[in-house]
Amino acid sequence: MSRPSVPQLEAFFWTAELGSVQRAAEVLNVTQPTLSLRLKQIEATVRSPLLERHGRGVRVTRHGQAYLARAKIVLDAYNALVTQTDVPDIGGLMRIGVAEGFAVACMAAMVEDLQQDFPLLRPEWVIATSAGLEQSLAEGQLDLAILVDPLSLKGVRLSALGPQANGWAAPAALGKIEATPRSLAKYTIVTTPPQTAMYRATFAWFAEDKISPDKVCVCSSLNAALQLVAAGLGVGIFPAKAIDAYPQRSALQRLAPEPELRTGHVYLADRATADQARSSALLRTIERTCEKLQYFDRD
């Protein structure tokens, strides 16, 4: 019985992902006739059409959808096997985005560890909200990003780093206050713009009690938002480690919310077409940084 090869599976996967034989050939660095031959060969092994013409490109057939899911499992396992034994010599310029809350707590240690492991690497750091970074990554403006609760945009590949505890921060000057949706709704809620993880977490928490806060202050910088809270201008949800790392920590208090806040999730993200061995090597270094700082330990 004829069995599909890894190059044939890759040809099918990328053609299905991109909807174009030509673009898939470019990604795999082969000629279009070579890629077309591989597609014919894999369809011959399954004895059923996997792709069909659609407009100027192609799309996956109903049978192809089921085959695509299984092919992805095989390719992921194959790539994981390769990356475990193939650690690339990483160097040169790399544009890396970091979600601001993660950067507040981890940036210095992460930069130090990456310099130690990859002395030839010249990272260019971009600190912003996860939503903005993910869009920049999808558009090719970044090579890599550390994201919190990403939107899973097309063309972005995600590798889990760990769970991120969130917490309500309030000015210490307020003294002890009750942290329920009804009681906090009367304060100014400081948060980042819509579509960001912080904004979504904030309004999901209030929505559990079907309550909307009276006043909202939207700030594009998480660090600046923390400054607003420390100055007594409102309350807000932030990564717990970012609250603890704030320089004027004594100006803030952590609240004990009821209901509890949902845990966020941190990912290393790259483009689906990026070198997976390189990304996996960087992931291992960042995992070591997080373990050293106990970033993912729940409070």
Backbone hydrogen bonds in HBPLUS format (Angstrom, degrees):
<---DONOR---> <-ACCEPTOR-->    atom                        ^
c    i                          cat <-CA-CA->   ^        H-A-AA   ^      H-
h    n   atom  resd res      DA  || num        DHA   H-A  angle D-A-AA Bond
n    s   type  num  typ     dist DA aas  dist angle  dist       angle   num
A0009-LEU N   A0005-SER O   2.97 MM   4  6.30 159.1  2.01 153.2 159.2     1
A0010-GLU N   A0006-VAL O   2.84 MM   4  6.08 160.0  1.88 157.4 163.2     2
A0011-ALA N   A0007-PRO O   2.95 MM   4  6.09 151.6  2.03 139.9 147.5     3
A0012-PHE N   A0008-GLN O   3.01 MM   4  6.32 161.1  2.05 151.2 155.2     4
A0013-PHE N   A0009-LEU O   2.84 MM   4  6.02 167.8  1.85 153.3 157.4     5
A0014-TRP N   A0010-GLU O   2.99 MM   4  6.05 176.5  1.99 154.0 154.9     6
A0015-THR N   A0011-ALA O   3.11 MM   4  6.08 150.9  2.20 139.8 148.1     7
A0016-ALA N   A0012-PHE O   2.92 MM   4  6.02 160.7  1.95 151.6 157.1     8
A0017-GLU N   A0013-PHE O   2.84 MM   4  6.04 154.3  1.91 146.2 154.4     9
A0018-LEU N   A0014-TRP O   2.95 MM   4  5.90 159.1  1.99 141.4 146.1    10
A0019-GLY N   A0015-THR O   2.74 MM   4  5.39 134.3  1.95 138.3 149.1    11
A0058-VAL N   A0019-GLY O   3.11 MM  39  5.03 158.7  2.15 117.4 122.9    12
A0024-ALA N   A0020-SER O   3.11 MM   4  6.17 154.6  2.18 138.5 145.9    13
A0025-ALA N   A0021-VAL O   2.95 MM   4  6.14 154.3  2.02 147.0 153.9    14
A0026-GLU N   A0022-GLN O   3.08 MM   4  6.40 148.2  2.18 143.6 152.1    15
A0027-VAL N   A0023-ARG O   3.02 MM   4  6.33 156.2  2.08 148.5 154.2    16
A0028-LEU N   A0024-ALA O   3.02 MM   4  6.25 160.7  2.06 151.8 156.5    17
A0029-ASN N   A0025-ALA O   2.86 MM   4  5.79 109.0  2.38 133.3 150.1    18
A0030-VAL N   A0025-ALA O   3.00 MM   5  5.18 163.7  2.03 145.8 150.3    19
A0029-ASN N   A0026-GLU O   3.24 MM   3  4.92 148.4  2.35  92.2 101.5    20
A0035-LEU N   A0031-THR O   3.07 MM   4  6.40 159.6  2.12 152.1 157.4    21
A0036-SER N   A0032-GLN O   2.89 MM   4  6.11 162.6  1.92 155.4 160.5    22
A0037-LEU N   A0033-PRO O   2.97 MM   4  6.14 152.7  2.05 144.3 151.0    23
A0038-ARG N   A0034-THR O   3.10 MM   4  6.40 155.9  2.16 146.4 152.4    24
A0039-LEU N   A0035-LEU O   3.01 MM   4  6.34 151.1  2.09 149.2 157.3    25
A0040-LYS N   A0036-SER O   3.02 MM   4  6.33 155.0  2.09 146.8 153.2    26
A0041-GLN N   A0037-LEU O   2.92 MM   4  6.18 153.9  1.99 149.1 156.8    27
A0042-ILE N   A0038-ARG O   2.98 MM   4  6.22 158.0  2.03 148.3 153.1    28
A0043-GLU N   A0039-LEU O   3.05 MM   4  6.21 157.3  2.10 147.5 153.6    29
A0044-ALA N   A0040-LYS O   3.00 MM   4  6.16 140.7  2.16 138.9 149.5    30
A0045-THR N   A0041-GLN O   3.17 MM   4  6.51 139.6  2.34 139.7 149.5    31
A0046-VAL N   A0042-ILE O   3.28 MM   4  6.61 146.2  2.40 143.2 150.9    32
A0047-ARG N   A0043-GLU O   2.84 MM   4  5.75 122.8  2.17 136.2 151.1    33
A0061-THR N   A0050-LEU O   2.96 MM  11  5.35 168.1  1.97 126.6 130.0    34
A0052-GLU N   A0059-ARG O   2.85 MM   7  5.51 151.5  1.93 157.1 166.3    35
A0059-ARG N   A0052-GLU O   2.82 MM   7  5.51 154.5  1.88 157.4 166.1    36
A0054-HIS N   A0057-GLY O   2.89 MM   3  5.31 169.7  1.90 130.0 128.4    37
A0057-GLY N   A0054-HIS O   2.97 MM   3  5.31 152.0  2.05 136.4 134.4    38
A0065-GLN N   A0061-THR O   2.94 MM   4  6.26 138.0  2.12 148.0 157.4    39
A0067-TYR N   A0063-HIS O   3.21 MM   4  6.50 157.6  2.26 145.8 152.5    40
A0068-LEU N   A0064-GLY O   2.71 MM   4  5.82 149.0  1.80 148.4 157.0    41
A0069-ALA N   A0065-GLN O   3.24 MM   4  6.51 155.5  2.30 146.8 150.9    42
A0071-ALA N   A0067-TYR O   2.83 MM   4  6.05 155.1  1.89 150.5 158.7    43
A0072-LYS N   A0068-LEU O   2.93 MM   4  6.12 153.3  2.00 150.8 156.6    44
A0073-ILE N   A0069-ALA O   3.40 MM   4  6.67 151.5  2.49 138.3 144.5    45
A0074-VAL N   A0070-ARG O   3.19 MM   4  6.53 159.7  2.24 149.8 154.4    46
A0075-LEU N   A0071-ALA O   2.93 MM   4  6.20 164.0  1.95 153.8 158.1    47
A0076-ASP N   A0072-LYS O   2.85 MM   4  5.95 159.6  1.89 150.1 155.7    48
A0077-ALA N   A0073-ILE O   3.05 MM   4  6.20 159.9  2.09 144.9 150.3    49
A0078-TYR N   A0074-VAL O   2.91 MM   4  6.14 156.3  1.96 147.7 154.9    50
A0079-ASN N   A0075-LEU O   2.83 MM   4  6.00 165.6  1.85 151.3 155.1    51
A0080-ALA N   A0076-ASP O   2.91 MM   4  6.06 152.8  1.98 144.7 152.5    52
A0081-LEU N   A0077-ALA O   3.01 MM   4  6.21 153.0  2.08 144.1 151.0    53
A0082-VAL N   A0078-TYR O   3.00 MM   4  6.32 153.9  2.07 148.9 156.0    54
A0083-THR N   A0079-ASN O   2.91 MM   4  6.08 165.2  1.93 151.7 155.4    55
A0084-GLN N   A0080-ALA O   3.12 MM   4  6.20 140.4  2.28 141.9 150.7    56
A0085-THR N   A0082-VAL O   3.18 MM   3  5.63 142.3  2.33 107.3 116.8    57
A0086-ASP N   A0082-VAL O   2.98 MM   4  5.95 123.5  2.31 143.6 159.9    58
A0092-GLY N   A0120-LEU O   2.97 MM  28  6.25 150.2  2.06 139.5 131.7    59
A0122-ARG N   A0092-GLY O   2.78 MM  30  5.27 166.4  1.79 136.7 131.9    60
A0094-MET N   A0122-ARG O   3.12 MM  28  6.17 148.6  2.22 131.3 130.8    61
A0124-GLU N   A0094-MET O   2.74 MM  30  5.97 156.5  1.80 153.0 153.5    62
A0143-ASP N   A0095-ARG O   2.83 MM  48  5.23 162.5  1.86 142.4 148.4    63
A0144-LEU N   A0095-ARG O   3.27 MM  49  6.60 146.3  2.40 158.1 158.8    64
A0096-ILE N   A0124-GLU O   2.95 MM  28  6.03 152.5  2.02 140.4 149.3    65
A0126-VAL N   A0096-ILE O   2.88 MM  30  6.11 148.7  1.98 150.7 151.0    66
A0097-GLY N   A0144-LEU O   2.89 MM  47  6.28 164.3  1.92 143.6 145.9    67
A0146-ILE N   A0097-GLY O   2.85 MM  49  6.24 146.1  1.96 139.8 149.4    68
A0098-VAL N   A0126-VAL O   2.85 MM  28  6.24 152.4  1.93 158.7 162.7    69
A0128-ALA N   A0098-VAL O   3.34 MM  30  6.59 154.8  2.41 144.0 150.9    70
A0099-ALA N   A0146-ILE O   2.97 MM  47  5.95 144.1  2.10 150.2 161.0    71
A0102-PHE N   A0099-ALA O   3.08 MM   3  5.51 120.9  2.45 110.2 123.8    72
A0103-ALA N   A0099-ALA O   2.95 MM   4  6.19 157.5  2.00 153.6 161.0    73
A0100-GLU N   A0128-ALA O   3.01 MM  28  5.35 141.5  2.17 141.8 147.7    74
A0104-VAL N   A0100-GLU O   2.94 MM   4  6.16 154.2  2.01 154.2 158.8    75
A0106-CYS N   A0102-PHE O   2.91 MM   4  5.93 150.0  2.00 152.6 162.4    76
A0107-MET N   A0103-ALA O   2.97 MM   4  4.54 159.2  2.01 129.4 130.5    77
A0110-MET N   A0106-CYS O   2.92 MM   4  5.94 161.2  1.96 164.9 171.1    78
A0111-VAL N   A0107-MET O   2.95 MM   4  6.12 167.1  1.96 160.2 162.6    79
A0112-GLU N   A0108-ALA O   3.11 MM   4  6.28 161.4  2.15 146.6 151.9    80
A0113-ASP N   A0109-ALA O   2.99 MM   4  6.19 159.6  2.04 147.6 152.8    81
A0114-LEU N   A0110-MET O   2.94 MM   4  6.14 161.6  1.97 154.0 158.9    82
A0115-GLN N   A0111-VAL O   2.99 MM   4  6.13 156.5  2.04 148.4 154.6    83
A0116-GLN N   A0112-GLU O   3.07 MM   4  6.27 148.0  2.18 141.9 150.6    84
A0117-ASP N   A0113-ASP O   2.99 MM   4  6.22 158.0  2.04 149.3 154.5    85
A0118-PHE N   A0114-LEU O   2.79 MM   4  5.67 156.7  1.84 148.0 154.9    86
A0121-LEU N   A0118-PHE O   2.99 MM   3  5.49 163.2  2.02 119.3 124.9    87
A0133-LEU N   A0129-THR O   3.03 MM   4  6.27 161.2  2.07 154.0 159.9    88
A0134-GLU N   A0130-SER O   2.84 MM   4  5.96 161.8  1.87 155.0 159.4    89
A0135-GLN N   A0131-ALA O   3.21 MM   4  6.40 155.6  2.28 141.9 147.9    90
A0136-SER N   A0132-GLY O   3.04 MM   4  6.27 158.4  2.08 145.4 151.5    91
A0137-LEU N   A0133-LEU O   2.84 MM   4  6.09 152.4  1.92 150.0 157.9    92
A0138-ALA N   A0134-GLU O   2.94 MM   4  6.16 160.8  1.98 147.7 152.5    93
A0139-GLU N   A0135-GLN O   3.01 MM   4  6.21 142.2  2.15 143.2 153.5    94
A0141-GLN N   A0136-SER O   2.83 MM   5  5.09 150.2  1.91 162.9 156.4    95
A0140-GLY N   A0137-LEU O   3.07 MM   3  5.15 160.7  2.11 105.2 110.9    96
A0145-ALA N   A0269-ALA O   2.87 MM 124  5.11 140.9  2.02 149.5 152.6    97
A0269-ALA N   A0145-ALA O   2.71 MM 124  5.11 167.7  1.73 163.4 165.2    98
A0147-LEU N   A0267-TYR O   2.88 MM 120  5.27 154.6  1.94 152.7 159.0    99
A0267-TYR N   A0147-LEU O   2.81 MM 120  5.27 159.2  1.85 153.6 159.8   100
A0149-ASP N   A0265-HIS O   2.84 MM 116  5.35 167.5  1.85 158.3 160.1   101
A0156-VAL N   A0153-LEU O   3.21 MM   3  5.78 155.5  2.28 137.6 137.0   102
A0272-ALA N   A0155-GLY O   2.80 MM 117  5.22 159.7  1.84 142.1 141.9   103
A0157-ARG N   A0270-ASP O   2.71 MM 113  5.36 164.7  1.74 161.0 165.3   104
A0270-ASP N   A0157-ARG O   3.02 MM 113  5.36 154.2  2.09 146.6 154.9   105
A0159-SER N   A0268-LEU O   2.84 MM 109  5.17 148.2  1.94 150.8 160.9   106
A0268-LEU N   A0159-SER O   2.82 MM 109  5.17 165.0  1.84 157.4 157.0   107
A0161-LEU N   A0266-VAL O   2.81 MM 105  5.43 165.0  1.83 150.8 146.8   108
A0162-GLY N   A0266-VAL O   3.36 MM 104  5.45 157.1  2.41 135.3 137.3   109
A0266-VAL N   A0162-GLY O   2.86 MM 104  5.45 177.1  1.86 170.7 169.8   110
A0164-GLN N   A0264-GLY O   2.73 MM 100  4.74 168.5  1.74 123.3 127.4   111
A0264-GLY N   A0164-GLN O   2.81 MM 100  4.74 150.7  1.90 160.4 150.6   112
A0240-ALA N   A0165-ALA O   2.82 MM  75  5.61 168.6  1.84 136.6 140.3   113
A0167-GLY N   A0238-PHE O   2.83 MM  71  5.60 156.8  1.88 162.5 170.1   114
A0238-PHE N   A0167-GLY O   2.94 MM  71  5.60 161.9  1.97 158.1 161.7   115
A0255-LEU N   A0168-TRP O   3.02 MM  87  5.36 163.5  2.04 145.5 149.4   116
A0169-ALA N   A0236-GLY O   2.76 MM  67  5.48 168.9  1.78 165.6 168.4   117
A0236-GLY N   A0169-ALA O   3.06 MM  67  5.48 159.3  2.11 151.1 157.2   118
A0170-ALA N   A0253-GLN O   2.99 MM  83  5.36 155.1  2.05 151.0 158.5   119
A0253-GLN N   A0170-ALA O   2.82 MM  83  5.36 143.2  1.96 158.1 165.7   120
A0174-LEU N   A0171-PRO O   3.15 MM   3  5.72 161.8  2.18 114.0 119.2   121
A0172-ALA N   A0251-ALA O   2.87 MM  79  5.18 171.8  1.87 125.9 125.6   122
A0175-GLY N   A0172-ALA O   3.12 MM   3  5.83 165.0  2.15 119.6 124.1   123
A0258-GLU N   A0179-ALA O   2.96 MM  79  6.23 154.1  2.03 160.1 159.7   124
A0184-LEU N   A0180-THR O   2.91 MM   4  6.04 168.3  1.92 169.2 172.0   125
A0185-ALA N   A0181-PRO O   3.02 MM   4  5.83 136.7  2.22 139.9 149.2   126
A0187-TYR N   A0184-LEU O   3.02 MM   3  5.52 161.2  2.06 115.9 121.9   127
A0214-ASP N   A0185-ALA O   3.06 MM  29  5.99 172.4  2.07 152.3 151.6   128
A0235-VAL N   A0188-THR O   2.93 MM  47  6.38 154.1  2.00 165.5 173.6   129
A0189-ILE N   A0215-LYS O   2.89 MM  26  6.23 169.3  1.91 144.2 145.6   130
A0217-CYS N   A0189-ILE O   2.78 MM  28  5.93 167.0  1.79 145.5 149.0   131
A0190-VAL N   A0235-VAL O   2.78 MM  45  5.76 167.4  1.79 153.7 157.9   132
A0191-THR N   A0217-CYS O   2.97 MM  26  6.32 160.5  2.01 159.3 161.8   133
A0219-CYS N   A0191-THR O   2.77 MM  28  6.08 159.0  1.82 156.2 163.6   134
A0196-THR N   A0193-PRO O   3.19 MM   3  5.98 155.7  2.25 138.7 143.3   135
A0200-ARG N   A0196-THR O   3.02 MM   4  6.26 168.0  2.03 156.1 159.3   136
A0201-ALA N   A0197-ALA O   2.90 MM   4  6.04 159.5  1.95 149.0 154.7   137
A0202-THR N   A0198-MET O   3.00 MM   4  6.12 155.2  2.06 143.8 150.7   138
A0203-PHE N   A0199-TYR O   3.12 MM   4  6.38 171.6  2.13 159.2 158.8   139
A0204-ALA N   A0200-ARG O   2.99 MM   4  5.96 144.6  2.11 142.3 152.2   140
A0205-TRP N   A0201-ALA O   3.14 MM   4  6.19 149.8  2.24 140.2 146.9   141
A0206-PHE N   A0202-THR O   3.27 MM   4  6.66 159.6  2.31 147.4 152.0   142
A0207-ALA N   A0203-PHE O   2.95 MM   4  5.93 149.6  2.04 135.1 144.2   143
A0209-ASP N   A0206-PHE O   3.07 MM   3  5.75 150.0  2.16 117.2 124.2   144
A0211-ILE N   A0206-PHE O   3.18 MM   5  5.33 167.8  2.20 131.1 133.8   145
A0210-LYS N   A0207-ALA O   2.90 MM   3  4.43 159.0  1.95  97.7 103.8   146
A0225-ALA N   A0221-SER O   2.93 MM   4  6.13 147.3  2.04 141.2 150.9   147
A0226-LEU N   A0222-LEU O   2.97 MM   4  6.31 149.0  2.07 147.1 154.5   148
A0227-GLN N   A0223-ASN O   3.12 MM   4  6.47 146.7  2.24 139.7 148.8   149
A0228-LEU N   A0224-ALA O   3.01 MM   4  6.37 146.8  2.12 144.7 153.5   150
A0229-VAL N   A0225-ALA O   3.10 MM   4  6.48 154.6  2.17 146.9 153.0   151
A0230-ALA N   A0226-LEU O   2.91 MM   4  6.16 166.1  1.92 153.0 156.8   152
A0231-ALA N   A0227-GLN O   2.94 MM   4  6.10 138.8  2.11 141.0 151.7   153
A0233-LEU N   A0228-LEU O   3.02 MM   5  5.47 161.8  2.06 160.4 155.8   154
A0232-GLY N   A0229-VAL O   2.91 MM   3  5.23 160.4  1.95 111.8 117.3   155
A0242-ALA N   A0239-PRO O   2.93 MM   3  5.20 128.0  2.20 104.8 119.3   156
A0243-ILE N   A0239-PRO O   3.11 MM   4  6.53 151.7  2.19 155.8 164.1   157
A0244-ASP N   A0240-ALA O   3.07 MM   4  6.40 162.8  2.10 149.7 154.1   158
A0245-ALA N   A0241-LYS O   2.97 MM   4  6.06 136.9  2.16 135.0 146.0   159
A0246-TYR N   A0243-ILE O   3.23 MM   3  5.38 160.0  2.27 105.4 111.5   160
A0251-ALA N   A0248-GLN O   2.88 MM   3  5.68 162.3  1.91 125.6 131.3   161
A0252-LEU N   A0249-ARG O   3.03 MM   3  5.50 164.7  2.05 116.3 121.2   162
A0274-ALA N   A0271-ARG O   2.94 MM   3  5.29 167.8  1.96 118.2 121.8   163
A0279-SER N   A0275-ASP O   3.18 MM   4  6.51 165.6  2.21 152.0 155.7   164
A0280-SER N   A0276-GLN O   2.88 MM   4  5.98 158.1  1.92 147.8 153.8   165
A0281-ALA N   A0277-ALA O   3.07 MM   4  6.26 151.4  2.15 143.6 150.6   166
A0282-LEU N   A0278-ARG O   3.11 MM   4  6.42 159.9  2.15 152.6 157.5   167
A0283-LEU N   A0279-SER O   2.84 MM   4  6.03 150.5  1.93 146.1 155.4   168
A0284-ARG N   A0280-SER O   3.08 MM   4  6.32 152.1  2.16 144.3 149.6   169
A0285-THR N   A0281-ALA O   3.38 MM   4  6.74 151.7  2.47 141.7 148.2   170
A0286-ILE N   A0282-LEU O   3.04 MM   4  6.33 163.8  2.06 154.4 158.6   171
A0287-GLU N   A0283-LEU O   2.83 MM   4  6.03 153.5  1.90 151.9 159.8   172
A0288-ARG N   A0284-ARG O   3.11 MM   4  6.29 149.7  2.20 138.0 145.4   173
A0289-THR N   A0285-THR O   3.04 MM   4  6.43 150.0  2.14 145.7 154.0   174
A0290-CYS N   A0286-ILE O   2.98 MM   4  6.27 162.7  2.01 151.3 155.1   175
A0291-GLU N   A0287-GLU O   2.92 MM   4  6.16 153.7  1.99 147.1 154.7   176
A0292-LYS N   A0288-ARG O   2.94 MM   4  6.13 158.4  1.99 147.0 152.8   177
A0293-LEU N   A0289-THR O   3.02 MM   4  6.30 153.4  2.10 150.1 156.9   178
A0294-GLN N   A0290-CYS O   2.87 MM   4  5.77 108.7  2.39 133.1 150.4   179
A0295-TYR N   A0290-CYS O   2.93 MM   5  5.11 158.5  1.98 145.8 150.1   180
A0294-GLN N   A0291-GLU O   3.13 MM   3  4.84 148.1  2.24  94.1 103.8   181
A0297-ASP N   A0294-GLN O   3.34 MM   3  5.42 163.6  2.36 103.4 108.1   182
